[in-house]
Amino acid sequence: MKIEINHIGLIETAKISVNSITVIAGNNNTGKSTVGKVLYSVATGLNLLEPLKILKEKAETIAIRLRRLNRIIPVDVENDQRISELYVYLISEAYLEDNDIFLKDDFSVSAGIELKRDGKNIMENEFDWAVRSKIEDLVTNVLLENLEYEKVILDWKNDLLEVLEKSINDDNFKSNIMQKVFDVEFSQQITNINFSESDACISIQELNQKEIRLIFTNHKLRTDLSQVNTNRNFSKAIYIDDPFILDDTYSSGILRRRGPSISHQGLVRELLIPKASLIDENLFALDEREEKIDRLFSQIFNDGKLVYKGRSLYYEENEGAPLINFKNLSTGMKSFSILYMLIQSNSFDECEYIILDEPEIHLHPDWQLKYAELIVLVSKSFNLKLIITSHSPYFIEAIELYSKKHDYFDDVKFYRTVQNEKSMNYTIQDVTSELNVLYQDLAKAFYSLEELRDEVTHEK
């Protein structure tokens, strides 16, 4: 897969081939994380472009417009309650339980294929009929109490029906979903502030697939210029940038269950929550898919194990030893444990991309080497594409050497960030065939220390 990024975040331009392992190196605040955020946002947005998920976007759009009436005319308590009930019906996805078509075993297949003459599928027609009926009833009741506002109420009704009549194949619904994901990941600052007059562009090209192209103007996705249709369903992308997310997931001895989230933190929290069907004590027993991976985890955990008990997470050093609350363990242990838990929950079987943002930052150099070997083995064993950002020469060289040791180097690409001399923006350069350039960049701190050492020694 090839990604091209122009004028997003701190990146002026970048062309990246995403191999099995893609390493992006550079100093802090040079645009490394932008690549991971772009890939996560695109993959997550495309993953949401399924009929049922787009229908949810349509329902939420209608729900938001429902609330406008309260700001236009005075609404009595009873009608305000009716508006609230319809709002909740749409936001809570109660319409899924209201129609038998959504509950059929073959629903996901039939809903995506079987179309009626108006271009809408069975699923959407069922939804439209149910919501139209509720809107008609609501408007009838509102008019009874507010006849003097008849024109305003009918205009409001037509506004709702206009959205209802649109097909979920409408590009606006798809663009809204993509926009939401990008807004969350980039805090609504998507386009490069130093190129405010230029459109931001993201292009993703996979072998034998249509180009995915997103154009943003002033942080807003241009539906008229973008192309978000694809020939295949996208798998999940998992973006990990904070080992403390385990503390947040298992907080104060109570497992904090949240609804699904489009943010990368929300997805990781969701995946780290054990499935209810699993038994507490045996929850974290890895399968024997890969002996080398097991060996690495055994070294890190000192042959201890993670235990999920009483809806909390603990570390047990050996059989019968006192349980240690996971919040009291080192940050490095948490970094390894996140991968460990994702493997045991089979989360890697459901995704295609793993994005690791500076994973070495809390690790001792020895553990950096172990983590580097671990991610090489994970990529190879689970057939995953890993995108890794780093500024550690130990860690990056370990990835290089372990990928060679495990006959995987041909599947690894290395990039570095390069500053534009005329601005504070960056390009990303392929240095796979000249790794010495990358290591020279990262060794500048060592050279500075050598100069300082000579200076201090000379002064003495």
C-alpha positions in Angstrom: 0.0 0.0 0.0 1.2 3.5 -0.8 0.2 6.6 1.1 0.8 10.1 -0.1 0.2 13.0 2.3 0.3 16.7 1.5 -0.2 19.6 3.9 -1.6 17.6 6.9 -0.4 18.4 10.4 3.3 19.3 10.2 3.9 17.3 7.0 4.4 19.3 3.9 4.7 16.2 1.7 5.2 12.5 2.3 5.2 9.4 0.1 5.3 6.2 2.0 5.2 2.5 1.1 3.6 0.6 3.9 5.3 -2.8 4.1 4.9 -5.4 6.8 7.0 -3.1 9.1 7.4 0.6 8.4 9.7 2.6 10.7 9.5 6.4 10.7 12.3 8.1 12.6 13.0 11.7 13.6 13.1 14.2 16.4 10.1 15.2 18.5 7.5 17.4 16.8 8.6 16.6 13.2 5.4 15.0 11.9 6.1 11.3 12.6 2.8 10.7 14.5 0.8 12.4 11.7 1.3 9.4 9.4 -0.1 7.0 12.0 -3.0 9.3 12.7 -3.8 9.6 9.0 -3.7 5.8 8.5 -5.8 5.2 11.6 -8.4 7.8 10.5 -8.7 6.5 7.0 -8.9 2.8 8.0 -11.4 3.6 10.8 -13.5 5.8 8.6 -13.6 3.3 5.8 -14.4 0.5 8.3 -17.5 2.5 9.3 -18.7 2.8 5.7 -20.9 -0.3 6.0 -24.7 0.0 5.3 -25.7 -0.4 9.0 -23.1 2.1 10.2 -24.0 4.7 7.5 -27.6 4.2 8.5 -26.6 5.2 12.0 -25.1 8.4 10.7 -28.4 9.1 8.9 -30.3 8.5 12.1 -28.0 10.8 14.1 -28.4 13.6 11.4 -32.2 13.4 11.7 -31.9 13.4 15.5 -29.8 16.6 15.5 -32.3 18.4 13.3 -35.2 17.3 15.5 -33.9 19.5 18.3 -34.0 22.6 16.2 -37.8 23.1 16.7 -37.3 23.9 20.4 -35.1 26.9 19.4 -37.6 28.2 16.8 -41.0 28.0 18.6 -42.3 27.5 22.1 -43.0 23.8 22.7 -45.1 22.6 25.5 -44.0 19.8 27.9 -45.9 17.0 26.2 -44.6 17.7 22.7 -41.1 18.3 24.1 -41.3 14.8 25.6 -42.4 13.4 22.2 -39.4 15.1 20.5 -37.1 13.6 23.2 -38.5 10.1 22.7 -38.0 10.2 19.0 -34.5 11.7 19.5 -33.6 8.8 21.9 -35.2 6.3 19.4 -32.7 7.5 16.7 -29.6 8.0 18.9 -29.9 4.7 20.8 -30.5 2.7 17.7 -33.8 1.4 19.0 -34.9 1.1 15.4 -32.7 -2.0 15.2 -35.0 -3.8 17.7 -38.1 -2.3 16.1 -37.8 -4.2 12.8 -37.4 -7.9 12.2 -35.3 -7.3 9.1 -32.4 -6.2 11.3 -32.4 -9.4 13.3 -32.2 -11.9 10.6 -29.1 -14.1 10.4 -28.5 -13.2 6.7 -29.3 -9.5 7.3 -25.7 -8.3 6.6 -25.7 -10.0 3.2 -29.2 -9.2 2.1 -29.0 -5.6 3.3 -26.0 -4.9 1.2 -27.1 -6.6 -2.0 -30.9 -6.6 -2.4 -32.1 -3.2 -3.7 -35.5 -1.8 -4.5 -36.3 0.4 -7.5 -35.6 3.7 -5.6 -32.0 2.7 -5.0 -32.4 1.9 -1.4 -32.0 -1.5 0.2 -34.5 -3.4 2.3 -32.8 -2.3 5.5 -33.1 1.4 4.7 -36.6 1.2 3.5 -37.7 -0.4 6.8 -35.9 2.3 8.7 -37.5 5.1 6.5 -41.0 3.7 6.9 -40.7 3.5 10.7 -39.1 7.0 11.1 -41.5 8.7 8.6 -44.5 7.3 10.6 -43.1 8.7 13.8 -42.3 12.1 12.3 -45.8 12.4 10.9 -47.4 11.6 14.3 -45.1 14.1 16.0 -45.9 16.9 13.6 -49.6 16.2 13.9 -49.4 16.6 17.7 -47.1 19.7 17.5 -49.5 21.4 15.0 -52.5 20.9 17.3 -50.9 23.0 20.0 -49.0 25.5 17.7 -51.2 26.1 14.7 -50.1 29.8 14.5 -46.6 28.4 13.6 -47.8 26.1 10.9 -45.4 27.3 8.2 -42.4 27.0 10.5 -43.4 23.5 11.7 -44.0 22.3 8.1 -40.6 23.7 7.0 -39.1 21.8 9.9 -40.9 18.6 8.9 -39.7 19.0 5.3 -36.1 19.4 6.5 -36.4 16.1 8.4 -37.9 14.3 5.5 -35.3 15.7 3.1 -32.6 13.9 5.1 -34.8 10.8 5.4 -35.3 10.6 1.6 -31.6 10.6 1.0 -30.0 7.2 0.4 -27.2 5.9 2.6 -25.3 5.7 -0.6 -25.2 9.5 -0.6 -21.6 10.7 -0.5 -22.5 13.3 2.2 -23.2 10.6 4.8 -19.9 8.9 4.0 -18.1 12.2 4.2 -19.7 13.0 7.5 -18.3 9.8 9.0 -14.8 10.4 7.7 -14.9 14.0 8.9 -15.9 12.8 12.4 -12.9 10.4 12.7 -10.4 13.0 11.4 -11.9 15.7 13.7 -11.4 13.4 16.8 -7.8 12.4 15.9 -6.6 15.9 14.8 -8.7 17.9 17.2 -10.3 19.6 14.2 -7.0 21.0 13.0 -6.3 18.7 10.0 -4.8 21.0 7.3 -1.4 22.4 7.8 -1.7 25.9 9.4 1.3 27.1 7.5 -0.4 26.3 4.2 -3.8 27.6 4.9 -4.3 28.7 1.3 -3.6 25.1 0.0 -5.9 22.1 0.1 -4.7 19.2 2.1 -4.7 15.8 0.3 -4.4 12.2 1.3 -4.1 9.5 -1.3 -4.0 5.7 -0.5 -3.4 3.2 -3.3 -3.5 -0.5 -2.8 -2.7 -3.1 -5.3 -5.7 -3.9 -7.6 -7.9 -1.4 -5.6 -9.4 2.0 -6.4 -7.5 5.0 -5.2 -8.9 6.5 -2.0 -8.5 10.2 -2.1 -9.5 12.8 0.6 -9.3 16.5 0.0 -9.6 19.0 2.9 -10.1 22.7 2.7 -9.8 24.6 5.9 -10.0 21.3 7.9 -13.3 20.3 6.1 -13.5 17.3 3.9 -14.5 18.2 0.3 -17.2 15.7 -0.8 -17.1 17.0 -4.3 -13.4 16.3 -4.7 -12.9 13.2 -2.6 -13.2 9.6 -3.4 -14.0 7.3 -0.5 -15.5 4.3 -2.3 -13.4 1.1 -2.2 -13.6 -2.4 -3.7 -13.1 -4.1 -0.3 -14.1 -3.9 3.3 -11.4 -2.4 5.5 -10.2 -4.1 8.6 -9.5 -2.3 11.9 -6.4 -0.3 12.5 -5.1 -0.3 16.1 -3.1 2.8 17.3 -1.2 2.5 20.5 0.5 5.5 22.0 0.0 5.4 25.7 0.7 2.4 28.1 -1.2 4.2 30.8 -4.4 3.4 29.0 -4.4 0.2 31.0 -4.8 2.2 34.2 -7.7 4.1 32.6 -9.4 0.9 31.5 -9.0 -0.8 34.9 -9.6 2.1 37.3 -10.1 2.0 41.0 -10.8 -1.8 41.0 -13.8 -1.3 38.7 -13.7 -2.3 35.0 -14.8 0.8 33.1 -16.9 -0.4 30.3 -17.6 2.2 27.6 -19.5 2.2 24.4 -17.7 1.8 21.1 -15.5 4.8 20.3 -14.1 6.1 17.0 -11.0 7.5 18.8 -7.9 5.3 18.8 -7.8 5.4 22.6 -11.5 4.3 22.7 -10.8 1.3 20.4 -7.8 0.1 22.5 -9.8 0.4 25.7 -12.6 -1.7 24.1 -10.2 -4.4 22.9 -8.5 -4.6 26.3 -11.7 -5.4 28.2 -11.9 -9.2 28.5 -14.9 -10.9 27.0 -17.5 -12.0 29.6 -17.4 -15.6 28.4 -13.8 -16.1 29.5 -13.0 -17.5 32.9 -11.2 -15.1 35.2 -8.2 -17.1 36.3 -7.4 -18.6 32.8 -8.0 -15.4 30.9 -4.4 -14.6 30.0 -3.1 -18.0 28.9 -1.6 -17.5 25.5 -2.1 -20.1 22.9 0.9 -21.9 21.3 0.7 -20.1 18.0 4.2 -18.9 18.3 6.8 -20.3 20.7 9.2 -17.4 20.2 6.6 -14.9 21.3 5.8 -16.9 24.4 9.4 -17.1 25.3 9.8 -13.3 25.1 6.8 -12.7 27.3 8.0 -15.2 29.8 11.3 -13.3 30.1 9.5 -10.0 30.7 7.0 -11.4 33.2 9.7 -13.5 35.0 7.4 -16.5 34.4 4.6 -14.7 36.3 1.2 -14.1 34.8 -1.6 -11.6 34.4 -4.8 -12.3 36.3 -8.2 -10.8 35.8 -10.1 -11.2 39.0 -13.1 -9.4 40.5 -13.2 -7.2 37.5 -9.7 -5.9 38.1 -6.3 -6.7 36.6 -3.4 -8.1 38.7 0.1 -9.5 38.3 0.9 -12.8 40.0 4.6 -13.4 40.3 4.2 -17.1 40.9 1.5 -19.6 41.9 0.0 -18.5 45.2 1.9 -15.3 45.5 0.0 -12.1 46.6 -1.7 -10.4 43.7 -0.2 -7.0 42.7 -2.6 -4.4 41.4 -1.6 -3.7 37.8 -1.5 0.1 38.4 1.5 -0.5 40.7 3.6 -2.2 38.0 6.2 -0.4 35.8 5.2 1.5 32.7 7.5 -0.8 30.7 5.6 -3.8 31.9 2.4 -2.2 30.8 3.8 -1.5 27.4 4.4 -5.3 26.9 1.1 -6.2 28.5 -0.9 -4.3 26.0 0.5 -6.4 23.2 0.1 -9.5 25.3 -3.6 -8.9 26.0 -4.3 -8.0 22.4 -2.8 -11.2 21.2 -4.7 -13.4 23.7 -8.0 -11.7 22.9 -7.5 -12.5 19.2 -7.7 -8.8 18.4 -4.9 -9.1 15.8 -7.0 -11.5 13.8 -9.6 -8.8 13.2 -7.3 -6.0 12.1 -4.7 -5.2 9.4 -2.7 -2.3 10.7 -1.0 -1.8 14.1 0.4 1.7 14.7 2.9 2.1 17.5 3.8 5.6 18.4 7.2 5.8 20.1 6.7 2.5 21.9 10.3 2.5 23.3 9.9 5.7 25.3 9.3 4.0 28.6 11.6 1.1 28.1 15.1 0.4 29.3 17.6 -0.3 26.4 17.5 -4.0 27.2 13.7 -4.1 27.0 13.8 -1.9 23.8 15.7 -4.8 22.2 13.1 -7.4 23.4 10.2 -5.2 22.3 11.8 -4.8 18.8 12.1 -8.6 18.4 8.6 -9.0 19.7 7.0 -6.7 17.0 9.0 -8.4 14.3 7.7 -11.7 15.4 4.1 -10.4 15.8 4.1 -8.9 12.3 5.5 -12.1 10.8 3.3 -14.5 12.8 0.0 -12.6 12.4 0.6 -11.2 8.9 0.1 -7.6 10.2 1.4 -4.3 8.8 3.1 -2.4 11.6 3.8 1.3 11.4 6.3 2.4 14.1 7.5 5.9 15.0 10.7 6.2 17.1 13.7 8.4 17.9 15.7 5.7 19.6 18.8 4.4 17.7 18.9 1.3 20.0 15.3 0.4 19.1 15.5 1.1 15.4 18.8 -0.8 15.0 17.2 -3.7 16.9 14.3 -3.8 14.4 16.8 -3.8 11.6 18.9 -6.7 13.1 16.0 -8.8 14.4 14.2 -8.5 11.0 17.4 -9.8 9.4 17.8 -12.6 12.0 14.2 -13.8 11.4 14.5 -13.5 7.6 12.1 -10.6 7.4 14.2 -7.6 6.4 12.9 -7.5 2.8 9.5 -6.6 4.4 10.8 -3.6 6.4 11.0 0.0 5.2 12.8 2.9 7.0 12.0 6.6 6.7 13.2 9.8 8.4 11.7 13.2 8.8 13.5 16.1 7.0 12.8 19.7 7.8 12.1 22.2 5.0 14.8 24.9 5.2 12.3 27.6 4.5 9.6 26.6 7.0 8.9 24.6 10.1 7.3 21.8 8.0 8.7 18.4 7.1 9.0 15.9 4.4 9.5 12.2 4.9 12.4 10.5 3.1 12.9 6.8 2.3 16.3 5.8 3.8 15.9 2.0 3.6 19.0 1.7 1.4 21.0 4.2 3.4 20.4 3.6 7.0 23.6 5.3 8.0 21.9 8.6 7.3 19.2 7.8 9.7 21.6 6.7 12.4 23.7 9.8 11.9 20.6 11.9 12.6 19.9 10.1 15.8 23.5 10.1 16.9 23.8 13.9 17.1 23.1 13.8 20.9 26.0 11.4 21.4 28.3 13.7 19.4 27.2 16.6 21.6 28.0 14.6 24.7 31.4 13.7 23.4 32.1 17.4 22.7 30.9 18.3 26.2 33.0 15.5 27.7 36.1 16.9 25.9 35.3 20.4 27.0 34.9 19.4 30.7 38.0 17.2 30.6 40.0 20.1 29.0 38.9 22.6 31.7 40.2 20.3 34.4 
